Protein backbone atom coordinates (compact mmCIF):
# COMPACT_ATOMS: atom_id res chain seq x y z
CA UNK A 1 0.00 0.00 0.00
CA UNK A 2 1.31 3.43 -0.92
CA UNK A 3 1.59 5.74 2.09
CA UNK A 4 3.66 8.62 3.41
CA UNK A 5 4.53 10.56 6.54
CA UNK A 6 6.04 14.01 6.89
CA UNK A 7 8.08 15.60 9.66
CA UNK A 8 9.69 18.95 10.36
CA UNK A 9 8.96 22.53 11.33
CA UNK A 10 8.65 25.69 9.28
CA UNK A 11 11.90 27.15 10.64
CA UNK A 12 13.55 23.84 11.54
CA UNK A 13 16.51 22.29 9.76
CA UNK A 14 14.57 20.38 7.10
CA UNK A 15 11.26 18.94 6.04
CA UNK A 16 11.44 15.15 5.89
CA UNK A 17 9.09 12.73 4.09
CA UNK A 18 9.00 8.94 3.96
CA UNK A 19 7.16 7.55 0.93
CA UNK A 20 6.55 3.81 1.25
CA UNK A 21 5.11 1.36 -1.26
CA UNK A 22 6.74 2.61 -4.48
CA UNK A 23 7.52 -0.28 -6.86
CA UNK A 24 11.10 -0.85 -7.95
CA UNK A 25 12.74 0.26 -11.20
CA UNK A 26 10.79 3.52 -11.54
CA UNK A 27 13.21 6.08 -13.00
CA UNK A 28 13.00 9.45 -11.27
CA UNK A 29 13.76 12.80 -12.84
CA UNK A 30 14.99 15.10 -10.07
CA UNK A 31 14.70 18.18 -12.27
CA UNK A 32 10.97 17.55 -12.78
CA UNK A 33 10.43 17.16 -9.04
CA UNK A 34 12.33 20.38 -8.35
CA UNK A 35 10.23 22.20 -10.96
CA UNK A 36 7.12 21.26 -9.01
CA UNK A 37 8.71 22.64 -5.84
CA UNK A 38 9.65 25.82 -7.68
CA UNK A 39 6.08 26.28 -8.93
CA UNK A 40 4.80 25.88 -5.37
CA UNK A 41 6.90 28.88 -4.36
CA UNK A 42 5.69 31.12 -7.18
CA UNK A 43 2.64 33.22 -7.87
CA UNK A 44 1.63 36.83 -7.45
CA UNK A 45 0.95 37.60 -3.80
CA UNK A 46 3.67 35.48 -2.20
CA UNK A 47 5.64 36.86 0.75
CA UNK A 48 9.28 37.37 1.71
CA UNK A 49 9.92 33.75 2.75
CA UNK A 50 9.92 32.72 -0.92
CA UNK A 51 12.98 34.94 -1.50
CA UNK A 52 14.88 33.00 1.16
CA UNK A 53 13.92 29.42 0.31
CA UNK A 54 14.84 27.85 -3.02
CA UNK A 55 13.42 24.41 -2.46
CA UNK A 56 15.16 21.39 -3.90
CA UNK A 57 14.64 17.74 -3.13
CA UNK A 58 17.39 15.66 -1.56
CA UNK A 59 16.72 11.92 -1.68
CA UNK A 60 18.39 10.18 1.25
CA UNK A 61 17.37 6.57 0.59
CA UNK A 62 15.24 4.20 -1.45
CA UNK A 63 16.74 5.23 -4.80
CA UNK A 64 19.95 4.14 -6.50
CA UNK A 65 21.20 5.46 -9.83
CA UNK A 66 17.93 7.39 -10.31
CA UNK A 67 15.81 4.22 -10.02
CA UNK A 68 13.60 3.24 -7.10
CA UNK A 69 14.59 0.18 -5.09
CA UNK A 70 11.17 -0.87 -3.82
CA UNK A 71 11.87 0.25 -0.25
CA UNK A 72 10.82 3.45 1.54
CA UNK A 73 12.02 6.63 -0.15
CA UNK A 74 13.46 9.21 2.27
CA UNK A 75 13.05 12.80 1.07
CA UNK A 76 14.58 15.97 2.50
CA UNK A 77 13.80 19.59 1.66
CA UNK A 78 16.16 21.88 3.55
CA UNK A 79 15.02 25.12 5.18
CA UNK A 80 17.58 27.76 4.28
CA UNK A 81 16.05 30.11 6.86
CA UNK A 82 17.11 27.74 9.65
CA UNK A 83 20.47 29.50 9.96
CA UNK A 84 18.54 32.56 11.20
CA UNK A 85 16.57 30.44 13.67
CA UNK A 86 19.17 28.07 15.16
CA UNK A 87 19.13 29.68 18.59
CA UNK A 88 15.33 29.47 18.66
CA UNK A 89 14.67 26.10 16.99
CA UNK A 90 17.65 23.80 17.72
CA UNK A 91 16.18 20.39 18.63
CA UNK A 92 18.75 19.30 21.22
CA UNK A 93 20.73 22.31 22.48
CA UNK A 94 19.43 24.98 24.84
CA UNK A 95 17.37 27.56 22.94
CA UNK A 96 16.00 31.05 23.44
CA UNK A 97 12.32 30.42 24.21
CA UNK A 98 11.40 34.02 24.97
CA UNK A 99 12.54 36.20 22.05
CA UNK A 100 10.24 34.55 19.48
CA UNK A 101 7.51 33.46 21.84
CA UNK A 102 3.97 33.81 20.46
CA UNK A 103 1.30 34.41 23.09
CA UNK A 104 -1.15 36.51 21.06
CA UNK A 105 -2.85 33.72 19.14
CA UNK A 106 -4.18 34.33 15.62
CA UNK A 107 -7.80 33.71 14.56
CA UNK A 108 -8.01 31.23 11.71
CA UNK A 109 -4.78 29.44 12.66
CA UNK A 110 -4.14 26.34 14.77
CA UNK A 111 -2.54 28.55 17.48
CA UNK A 112 -5.24 28.67 20.17
CA UNK A 113 -6.61 25.14 19.90
CA UNK A 114 -3.11 23.68 19.53
CA UNK A 115 -1.96 25.37 22.73
CA UNK A 116 -5.01 24.11 24.60
CA UNK A 117 -4.70 20.57 23.22
CA UNK A 118 -0.95 20.10 23.76
CA UNK A 119 -0.67 22.31 26.88
CA UNK A 120 1.73 24.92 25.47
CA UNK A 121 2.23 28.48 26.70
CA UNK A 122 3.95 29.35 23.39
CA UNK A 123 2.05 29.11 20.10
CA UNK A 124 5.43 28.90 18.35
CA UNK A 125 5.29 25.17 19.18
CA UNK A 126 2.05 24.94 17.18
CA UNK A 127 2.54 27.27 14.24
CA UNK A 128 5.92 25.81 13.30
CA UNK A 129 4.32 22.46 12.45
CA UNK A 130 0.88 23.65 11.33
CA UNK A 131 2.46 26.08 8.85
CA UNK A 132 1.78 25.65 5.13
CA UNK A 133 5.54 25.26 4.75
CA UNK A 134 4.77 21.56 5.25
CA UNK A 135 3.19 21.48 1.80
CA UNK A 136 6.69 21.33 0.28
CA UNK A 137 6.71 17.73 1.54
CA UNK A 138 3.33 17.03 -0.02
CA UNK A 139 4.54 18.37 -3.37
CA UNK A 140 7.72 16.26 -3.21
CA UNK A 141 5.68 13.11 -2.61
CA UNK A 142 3.13 13.93 -5.31
CA UNK A 143 5.85 14.73 -7.85
CA UNK A 144 7.32 11.25 -7.38
CA UNK A 145 3.84 9.73 -7.79
CA UNK A 146 3.43 11.60 -11.07
CA UNK A 147 6.60 9.96 -12.35
CA UNK A 148 5.20 6.53 -11.55
CA UNK A 149 1.95 7.28 -13.37
CA UNK A 150 3.51 8.86 -16.45
CA UNK A 151 4.59 5.32 -17.40
CA UNK A 152 0.87 4.79 -18.06
CA UNK A 153 0.20 8.19 -19.70
CA UNK A 154 -1.80 9.45 -16.70
CA UNK A 155 -1.39 13.22 -16.59
CA UNK A 156 -2.29 16.05 -14.22
CA UNK A 157 -2.88 19.77 -14.40
CA UNK A 158 -4.50 22.51 -12.32
CA UNK A 159 -5.46 26.15 -12.62
CA UNK A 160 -6.95 28.98 -10.59
CA UNK A 161 -10.57 29.76 -11.46
CA UNK A 162 -11.26 32.38 -8.79
CA UNK A 163 -9.43 34.83 -6.54
CA UNK A 164 -11.66 37.05 -4.47
CA UNK A 165 -14.50 38.22 -6.72
CA UNK A 166 -12.54 37.70 -9.96
CA UNK A 167 -13.92 34.46 -11.39
CA UNK A 168 -13.38 32.48 -14.58
CA UNK A 169 -16.57 30.61 -15.54
CA UNK A 170 -15.18 29.21 -18.80
CA UNK A 171 -14.57 25.50 -19.40
CA UNK A 172 -11.21 24.59 -20.94
CA UNK A 173 -9.71 21.47 -22.50
CA UNK A 174 -7.11 19.71 -20.40
CA UNK A 175 -4.31 20.37 -22.88
CA UNK A 176 -5.13 24.09 -23.10
CA UNK A 177 -4.75 24.39 -19.32
CA UNK A 178 -1.57 22.31 -19.29
CA UNK A 179 0.05 24.36 -22.04
CA UNK A 180 -0.86 27.80 -20.69
CA UNK A 181 -1.14 27.75 -16.92
CA UNK A 182 2.55 28.20 -16.15
CA UNK A 183 2.64 31.40 -18.21
CA UNK A 184 0.37 33.16 -15.71
CA UNK A 185 1.50 34.79 -12.45
CA UNK A 186 -1.70 33.60 -10.82
CA UNK A 187 -2.05 30.32 -12.76
CA UNK A 188 -5.16 31.57 -14.56
CA UNK A 189 -5.42 30.67 -18.25
CA UNK A 190 -7.74 33.59 -19.12
CA UNK A 191 -5.61 36.72 -19.64
CA UNK A 192 -8.40 39.20 -18.94
CA UNK A 193 -9.43 37.52 -15.70
CA UNK A 194 -5.77 37.13 -14.72
CA UNK A 195 -5.43 40.93 -14.73
CA UNK A 196 -8.55 41.28 -12.56
CA UNK A 197 -7.13 38.75 -10.09
CA UNK A 198 -3.84 40.64 -9.88
CA UNK A 199 -5.70 43.91 -9.31
CA UNK A 200 -7.67 42.36 -6.45
CA UNK A 201 -4.51 40.97 -4.81
CA UNK A 202 -2.78 44.35 -5.12
CA UNK A 203 -5.75 46.14 -3.60
CA UNK A 204 -6.08 43.91 -0.52
CA UNK A 205 -2.31 43.95 0.00
CA UNK A 206 -2.40 47.76 0.27
CA UNK A 207 -5.11 47.33 2.92
CA UNK A 208 -3.12 44.77 4.92
CA UNK A 209 -5.66 42.09 4.09
CA UNK A 210 -5.64 38.70 2.34
CA UNK A 211 -7.58 36.80 -0.35
CA UNK A 212 -8.61 33.22 -0.98
CA UNK A 213 -9.97 31.55 -4.09
CA UNK A 214 -10.91 28.40 -5.98
CA UNK A 215 -8.62 25.89 -7.71
CA UNK A 216 -9.50 23.25 -10.29
CA UNK A 217 -7.51 20.01 -10.63
CA UNK A 218 -7.83 17.76 -13.67
CA UNK A 219 -6.58 14.21 -14.29
CA UNK A 220 -6.73 12.54 -17.70
CA UNK A 221 -6.08 9.11 -19.22
CA UNK A 222 -7.39 7.26 -16.17
CA UNK A 223 -8.82 3.79 -16.30
CA UNK A 224 -12.22 2.78 -14.89
CA UNK A 225 -12.29 1.03 -11.56
CA UNK A 226 -9.85 2.87 -9.29
CA UNK A 227 -11.55 2.74 -5.90
CA UNK A 228 -14.54 0.66 -4.83
CA UNK A 229 -18.17 0.91 -3.75
CA UNK A 230 -17.81 -1.93 -1.23
CA UNK A 231 -16.68 0.04 1.86
CA UNK A 232 -16.60 3.71 2.86
CA UNK A 233 -12.82 3.80 3.16
CA UNK A 234 -12.28 2.33 -0.31
CA UNK A 235 -14.15 5.09 -2.17
CA UNK A 236 -11.67 7.17 -4.13
CA UNK A 237 -13.72 10.37 -3.93
CA UNK A 238 -13.78 10.05 -0.14
CA UNK A 239 -10.02 9.71 -0.01
CA UNK A 240 -9.49 12.58 -2.43
CA UNK A 241 -11.67 14.83 -0.29
CA UNK A 242 -9.85 13.79 2.89
CA UNK A 243 -6.38 14.46 1.50
CA UNK A 244 -7.37 17.75 -0.09
CA UNK A 245 -9.08 18.92 3.09
CA UNK A 246 -5.85 18.15 4.97
CA UNK A 247 -4.08 20.92 3.03
CA UNK A 248 -3.70 24.07 5.08
CA UNK A 249 -6.47 26.63 4.32
CA UNK A 250 -8.65 24.32 2.17
CA UNK A 251 -12.25 24.61 3.42
CA UNK A 252 -14.25 23.00 0.62
CA UNK A 253 -13.90 20.26 -2.02
CA UNK A 254 -16.29 19.42 -4.84
CA UNK A 255 -16.09 16.87 -7.64
CA UNK A 256 -17.55 17.55 -11.05
CA UNK A 257 -20.34 20.11 -10.81
CA UNK A 258 -20.25 19.63 -7.03
CA UNK A 259 -22.80 21.66 -5.10
CA UNK A 260 -24.70 22.44 -8.30
CA UNK A 261 -26.18 18.92 -8.13
CA UNK A 262 -28.44 20.28 -5.39
CA UNK A 263 -30.24 22.71 -7.70
CA UNK A 264 -30.37 20.56 -10.83
CA UNK A 265 -32.70 17.78 -11.94
CA UNK A 266 -31.37 14.26 -12.34
CA UNK A 267 -31.46 14.46 -16.12
CA UNK A 268 -29.12 17.45 -15.91
CA UNK A 269 -26.70 15.77 -13.51
CA UNK A 270 -26.16 12.17 -14.62
CA UNK A 271 -23.70 11.39 -17.41
CA UNK A 272 -25.52 9.38 -20.09
CA UNK A 273 -23.71 6.38 -21.53
CA UNK A 274 -23.36 5.33 -25.15
CA UNK A 275 -21.36 2.80 -27.17
CA UNK A 276 -19.99 2.59 -30.67
CA UNK A 277 -17.25 0.40 -32.14
CA UNK A 278 -14.86 3.29 -32.78
CA UNK A 279 -14.97 4.87 -29.33
CA UNK A 280 -16.14 2.01 -27.14
CA UNK A 281 -18.13 2.80 -24.00
CA UNK A 282 -18.27 6.58 -23.47
CA UNK A 283 -20.16 9.32 -21.63
CA UNK A 284 -21.99 12.20 -23.31
CA UNK A 285 -21.04 14.55 -20.45
CA UNK A 286 -18.78 14.56 -17.41
CA UNK A 287 -20.85 16.42 -14.82
CA UNK A 288 -19.96 13.97 -12.06
CA UNK A 289 -16.27 14.62 -12.59
CA UNK A 290 -15.13 11.16 -13.62
CA UNK A 291 -16.20 9.38 -10.43
CA UNK A 292 -19.33 7.29 -9.76
CA UNK A 293 -19.99 5.02 -6.79
CA UNK A 294 -16.57 5.70 -5.32
CA UNK A 295 -14.78 4.58 -8.52
CA UNK A 296 -13.19 6.30 -11.48
CA UNK A 297 -15.22 5.99 -14.68
CA UNK A 298 -12.33 6.48 -17.12
CA UNK A 299 -13.41 10.05 -17.91
CA UNK A 300 -11.33 13.01 -16.72
CA UNK A 301 -11.39 13.51 -12.98
CA UNK A 302 -12.39 17.11 -12.22
CA UNK A 303 -12.05 18.50 -8.69
CA UNK A 304 -12.40 22.01 -7.27
CA UNK A 305 -11.06 23.23 -3.94
CA UNK A 306 -11.94 26.41 -2.03
CA UNK A 307 -9.05 28.04 -0.18
CA UNK A 308 -9.78 30.50 2.61
CA UNK A 309 -7.88 33.80 2.82
CA UNK A 310 -4.60 33.47 4.70
CA UNK A 311 -5.41 34.24 8.34
CA UNK A 312 -2.13 36.03 9.12
CA UNK A 313 -3.04 39.68 8.48
CA UNK A 314 -0.90 42.79 8.52
CA UNK A 315 -3.87 44.50 10.14
CA UNK A 316 -4.16 42.02 13.02
CA UNK A 317 -7.55 40.85 14.24
CA UNK A 318 -8.81 40.93 17.81
CA UNK A 319 -7.69 38.00 19.92
CA UNK A 320 -6.32 37.14 23.36
CA UNK A 321 -3.03 36.38 25.07
CA UNK A 322 -3.14 32.61 25.58
CA UNK A 323 -1.48 32.93 29.00
CA UNK A 324 -2.96 36.09 30.56
CA UNK A 325 -6.31 35.81 28.70
CA UNK A 326 -6.16 39.58 28.16
CA UNK A 327 -7.40 41.10 24.89
CA UNK A 328 -4.71 41.79 22.30
CA UNK A 329 -4.26 42.14 18.59
CA UNK A 330 -3.12 38.84 17.09
CA UNK A 331 0.57 38.33 16.36
CA UNK A 332 1.85 39.00 12.84
CA UNK A 333 4.20 36.47 11.24
CA UNK A 334 5.84 36.99 7.86
CA UNK A 335 3.20 35.88 5.39
CA UNK A 336 1.72 35.97 1.90
CA UNK A 337 -1.40 37.96 1.16
CA UNK A 338 -2.57 35.46 -1.49
CA UNK A 339 -1.27 31.92 -1.96
CA UNK A 340 -4.04 30.52 -4.17
CA UNK A 341 -1.71 30.00 -7.20
CA UNK A 342 0.78 28.09 -5.05
CA UNK A 343 -2.03 26.11 -3.48
CA UNK A 344 -3.10 24.90 -6.93
CA UNK A 345 0.31 23.23 -7.30
CA UNK A 346 -0.05 21.64 -3.87
CA UNK A 347 -3.58 20.36 -4.61
CA UNK A 348 -2.48 18.90 -7.94
CA UNK A 349 0.32 16.91 -6.29
CA UNK A 350 -1.88 15.76 -3.42
CA UNK A 351 -4.34 14.42 -5.99
CA UNK A 352 -1.42 12.67 -7.73
CA UNK A 353 -0.62 10.78 -4.53
CA UNK A 354 -4.20 9.55 -4.08
CA UNK A 355 -4.57 8.53 -7.74
CA UNK A 356 -1.23 6.71 -7.57
CA UNK A 357 -2.22 4.92 -4.37
CA UNK A 358 -5.44 3.61 -5.89
CA UNK A 359 -3.75 2.80 -9.19
CA UNK A 360 -1.12 0.64 -7.45
CA UNK A 361 -3.81 -1.01 -5.32
CA UNK A 362 -5.83 -1.91 -8.42
CA UNK A 363 -3.04 -2.93 -10.79
CA UNK A 364 -0.56 -4.45 -8.32
CA UNK A 365 3.10 -5.29 -8.81
CA UNK A 366 6.36 -4.90 -6.93
CA UNK A 367 8.28 -3.62 -9.94
CA UNK A 368 7.62 -1.61 -13.09
CA UNK A 369 7.58 -4.61 -15.43
CA UNK A 370 4.96 -6.44 -13.36
CA UNK A 371 2.92 -3.23 -13.19
CA UNK A 372 3.00 -2.90 -16.98
CA UNK A 373 2.07 -6.55 -17.49
CA UNK A 374 -0.84 -6.35 -15.06
CA UNK A 375 -1.97 -3.04 -16.53
CA UNK A 376 -1.98 -4.39 -20.08
CA UNK A 377 -3.94 -7.43 -18.93
CA UNK A 378 -6.58 -5.19 -17.32
CA UNK A 379 -6.79 -2.96 -20.40
CA UNK A 380 -7.30 -6.04 -22.58
CA UNK A 381 -10.08 -7.32 -20.33
CA UNK A 382 -11.78 -3.91 -20.40
CA UNK A 383 -11.48 -3.93 -24.18
CA UNK A 384 -13.19 -7.30 -24.33
CA UNK A 385 -16.07 -5.70 -22.40
CA UNK A 386 -16.33 -2.72 -24.77
CA UNK A 387 -14.23 -0.02 -23.03
CA UNK A 388 -11.42 1.63 -24.98
CA UNK A 389 -8.61 3.87 -23.69
QUIFEN-V548684 format. One record per helix or strand. SS is the DSSP state (H for helix, E for strand). FROM is the first residue (numbers start at 1). TO is the last residue. Records with the same first field share a line. If there is no record, write none. Layout:
SS: FROM-TO  FROM-TO
//
This chain:
E: 3-7  14-20  24-24  27-27  57-61  63-64  67-68  73-78  104-104  155-163  166-167  213-220  227-227  250-255  273-276  280-283  291-292  295-296  301-307  318-321  327-329  367-367
H: 30-40  49-52  80-84  86-89  111-118  124-130  132-152  174-183  191-206  232-234  236-245  258-263  266-268  340-363  368-384
//
